[in-house]
Amino acid sequence: LDTHFGVTLNKKFQRADWKRRPLTPEQLDYARLDTHYLAALRDKQIEALTVSGGLPEVHEEFARLARLRADPESAGPDPAKFWRVKGARDLSPAQAAVLQAVFAYREQQAERNDRPPFMVMAEAGLMEIARRAPRTPEELQHVPGMTPDQMRRHGAAVLQAVEKGLAAPGAYAPQVSRETDEVQDRYDRLHTWRKERARARGVESDVILPRTALWDLARRTPRTHDELAAIADFGPWRRATYGDEILALMGAPRGASGSGNLFSDER
């Protein structure tokens, strides 16, 4: 927006409480400007992509993104989601069990009130509760982030969650299953190739191939273009553009470089 229209948006309202009424004039102005230029910016991007020949690649990526769907079997709350909180894996098992219980309470409240979870309680506050495991209102009110309003809204329920966590078995971080050395070797070569390809084009690595496709390639080891067609997230444009390079890389001996002379035929 700054480059094409000389407009710089103030992002301070991204985390504003948009349910509170009336909206301030500044919020209304922010909301209007946040979308006002999108149609014109889209037209400029389409024009640039048409000139550069990049439109087929963009359409293929949009089609891939449109196919992404949440797994119906995991539509409910993810009980392991609390491990994504920054610092969660540094907690003791007992502390992690408390974090899990308090995190679940926050998720339930956010869903019930249709609010982003961070507007119920900040993750930093959840971590402090997990570390301190307060058991009385006096102990809880000394936890950073527990304002009088937070105490009034959530104090009793948070203390109940803490007790639930303390009574539960310790929580241990899930171990990621390790790939075989051969699969990891192929993935590393593909990862290096993607990084160098992205650098040569001046784009982000995911523009070349998504990470899911790298793992699929490393595990399946396609040897022909027909086998490449069975790789998820590796559409016709990517196969035509990178297929020969990928097949050459798949046939490289263990420990071979991820690039070599694969860039001699730049498209």
C-alpha positions in Angstrom: 0.0 0.0 0.0 2.8 2.4 0.8 4.6 1.6 -2.5 1.6 1.8 -4.8 -0.7 4.3 -3.0 1.4 6.1 -0.5 -0.7 4.8 2.4 0.7 3.5 5.7 -1.8 1.7 7.9 -1.6 2.0 11.7 -1.8 -1.6 13.0 -2.4 -0.6 16.6 -6.1 -1.6 16.3 -5.4 -5.2 15.3 -5.9 -6.4 18.8 -8.6 -3.9 19.8 -11.9 -5.0 21.3 -14.1 -4.8 18.2 -17.2 -6.0 20.2 -17.3 -2.9 22.3 -19.8 -0.3 21.1 -19.8 2.3 19.9 -16.7 1.9 17.8 -14.4 4.9 18.0 -13.9 7.1 14.9 -10.3 5.8 14.8 -11.5 2.2 14.7 -14.0 3.0 11.9 -11.3 4.7 9.9 -9.0 1.8 10.4 -11.6 -0.7 9.3 -12.4 1.3 6.2 -8.8 1.8 5.2 -8.0 -1.9 5.8 -10.1 -2.9 2.8 -10.5 0.3 0.8 -7.4 -0.4 -1.5 -7.7 -4.2 -1.8 -9.5 -4.3 -5.1 -7.1 -1.8 -6.7 -4.1 -3.6 -5.2 -5.4 -6.9 -6.6 -5.7 -5.4 -10.1 -2.1 -4.2 -9.9 -0.9 -7.7 -8.7 -2.8 -9.5 -11.5 -1.3 -7.1 -14.0 2.2 -7.7 -12.7 1.8 -11.5 -12.6 0.4 -11.5 -16.1 3.4 -9.6 -17.4 5.9 -11.8 -15.5 4.1 -15.1 -16.5 3.5 -16.0 -12.9 -0.3 -16.2 -13.1 -0.5 -20.0 -13.7 1.7 -20.6 -10.6 -0.5 -18.4 -8.5 -3.7 -20.1 -9.7 -2.2 -23.5 -8.9 -1.2 -22.4 -5.3 -4.7 -20.9 -4.8 -6.3 -24.2 -5.8 -4.0 -26.0 -3.4 -5.0 -23.7 -0.5 -8.7 -24.0 -1.4 -8.4 -27.8 -1.0 -7.1 -27.6 2.5 -9.7 -28.7 5.0 -9.7 -29.4 8.7 -9.6 -33.1 9.5 -13.3 -33.9 10.5 -12.0 -36.5 13.0 -10.1 -33.7 14.9 -12.8 -31.1 14.7 -13.0 -31.0 18.5 -10.6 -29.3 20.9 -7.0 -30.6 20.6 -6.0 -31.8 24.1 -2.3 -31.4 23.1 -2.6 -27.9 21.8 -1.3 -26.4 25.0 2.2 -27.6 24.1 2.3 -24.8 21.5 2.4 -22.2 24.3 5.9 -20.7 24.4 7.9 -22.3 27.1 5.5 -25.2 27.8 8.1 -27.8 27.0 10.4 -26.3 29.7 7.9 -27.0 32.4 8.0 -30.0 34.8 5.4 -32.7 34.1 3.4 -31.5 37.1 3.5 -27.9 35.9 2.5 -28.9 32.4 -0.5 -30.7 33.8 -1.6 -27.5 35.4 -1.0 -25.6 32.2 -3.1 -28.1 30.3 -6.1 -27.6 32.7 -5.9 -23.8 32.7 -5.4 -23.7 28.9 -8.5 -25.9 28.4 -10.5 -23.5 30.6 -9.4 -20.5 28.6 -10.3 -22.3 25.3 -13.8 -23.1 26.6 -14.3 -19.5 27.7 -13.1 -18.1 24.4 -15.5 -20.4 22.5 -18.4 -19.7 24.8 -18.0 -16.0 24.5 -16.9 -16.0 20.8 -13.7 -14.2 21.6 -10.0 -14.7 20.7 -8.3 -16.7 23.5 -5.7 -14.0 24.1 -8.6 -11.7 25.1 -9.6 -14.1 27.8 -6.2 -14.6 29.3 -2.7 -14.0 27.9 -0.4 -17.0 27.4 2.2 -15.4 29.6 -0.3 -15.4 32.4 -1.1 -19.1 31.8 2.6 -19.9 32.1 2.9 -18.0 35.4 -0.1 -19.9 36.8 1.4 -23.2 35.7 4.7 -22.3 37.3 3.2 -21.1 40.6 0.2 -23.3 40.9 -1.7 -20.9 43.1 -4.3 -22.5 45.4 -5.9 -19.5 47.1 -7.4 -16.3 45.8 -4.6 -14.4 47.6 -1.9 -16.4 45.8 -3.7 -16.1 42.4 -4.1 -12.3 42.7 -0.3 -12.0 42.9 0.2 -13.7 39.6 1.3 -11.2 36.9 -1.6 -10.4 34.6 -4.4 -11.3 37.1 -6.1 -7.9 37.3 -9.1 -7.3 39.6 -11.3 -7.8 36.6 -9.6 -11.1 35.7 -10.0 -12.2 39.3 -13.7 -11.3 39.2 -14.3 -13.0 35.9 -12.1 -16.1 36.1 -10.6 -16.4 39.6 -12.7 -19.2 41.0 -12.7 -21.2 37.8 -8.9 -20.8 37.4 -8.3 -22.1 40.9 -10.5 -25.1 40.1 -8.5 -25.7 37.0 -5.3 -25.6 39.0 -6.6 -28.2 41.4 -7.7 -30.3 38.5 -4.2 -30.1 37.0 -2.5 -30.8 40.3 -4.6 -34.0 40.7 -3.9 -35.2 37.2 -0.9 -37.3 36.2 2.1 -35.3 35.0 2.0 -34.3 31.4 4.9 -35.2 29.2 5.6 -33.6 25.8 4.7 -35.9 22.9 7.8 -37.3 21.2 8.0 -36.8 17.4 8.5 -40.0 15.6 11.9 -40.1 13.9 12.1 -40.6 10.2 14.6 -43.2 8.8 18.0 -42.0 7.9 17.2 -42.5 4.2 14.1 -40.4 4.4 15.8 -37.7 6.4 18.7 -37.6 4.0 16.3 -37.1 1.0 14.4 -34.4 2.9 17.6 -32.5 3.8 18.6 -32.5 0.1 15.2 -31.4 -1.0 15.2 -28.7 1.7 18.6 -27.4 0.5 17.5 -27.5 -3.1 14.3 -25.6 -2.2 16.2 -22.9 -0.3 18.7 -22.4 -3.2 15.9 -22.4 -5.7 14.0 -19.7 -3.7 17.1 -17.6 -3.4 17.7 -17.8 -7.1 14.1 -16.6 -7.8 14.0 -14.1 -5.0 11.0 -15.6 -3.3 10.1 -17.3 0.0 10.9 -21.1 0.2 7.2 -22.1 0.4 6.6 -20.5 -3.0 8.8 -23.2 -4.5 7.2 -26.1 -2.7 5.3 -26.4 0.5 6.9 -28.4 3.3 4.2 -31.1 3.0 5.4 -31.8 -0.5 9.0 -32.1 0.6 8.2 -34.8 3.1 5.9 -36.6 0.6 8.7 -36.6 -1.9 11.2 -37.8 0.6 9.0 -40.7 1.8 7.8 -41.8 -1.6 10.9 -41.3 -3.7 9.3 -40.9 -7.1 11.4 -41.9 -10.1 9.1 -40.9 -13.0 6.9 -38.0 -13.9 3.9 -40.2 -13.5 4.9 -41.0 -10.0 5.4 -37.2 -9.3 1.8 -36.7 -10.2 0.8 -38.7 -7.1 2.6 -36.3 -4.8 0.3 -34.2 -2.8 0.6 -30.4 -3.2 2.8 -30.9 -6.4 0.5 -29.6 -9.2 1.0 -29.6 -13.0 2.8 -26.2 -13.0 5.3 -27.2 -10.4 5.8 -30.6 -12.0 6.5 -28.9 -15.4 8.9 -26.4 -13.8 10.7 -28.4 -11.2 10.0 -32.1 -12.1 13.3 -32.9 -13.9 15.2 -31.3 -11.0 13.3 -33.2 -8.4 13.8 -36.5 -10.2 17.5 -35.9 -10.6 17.7 -35.1 -6.9 15.8 -38.2 -6.0 18.4 -40.3 -7.9 21.4 -38.6 -6.4 23.6 -40.8 -4.2 23.6 -40.5 -0.4 25.5 -37.4 0.7 25.3 -35.7 -2.8 24.8 -32.0 -3.0 21.3 -30.6 -3.2 22.0 -28.4 -6.2 25.0 -29.1 -8.4 24.2 -28.1 -12.0 20.4 -28.3 -11.5 20.0 -24.6 -12.0 21.5 -24.6 -15.6 18.0 -24.6 -17.1 16.4 -21.6 -15.4 12.8 -21.0 -16.2 
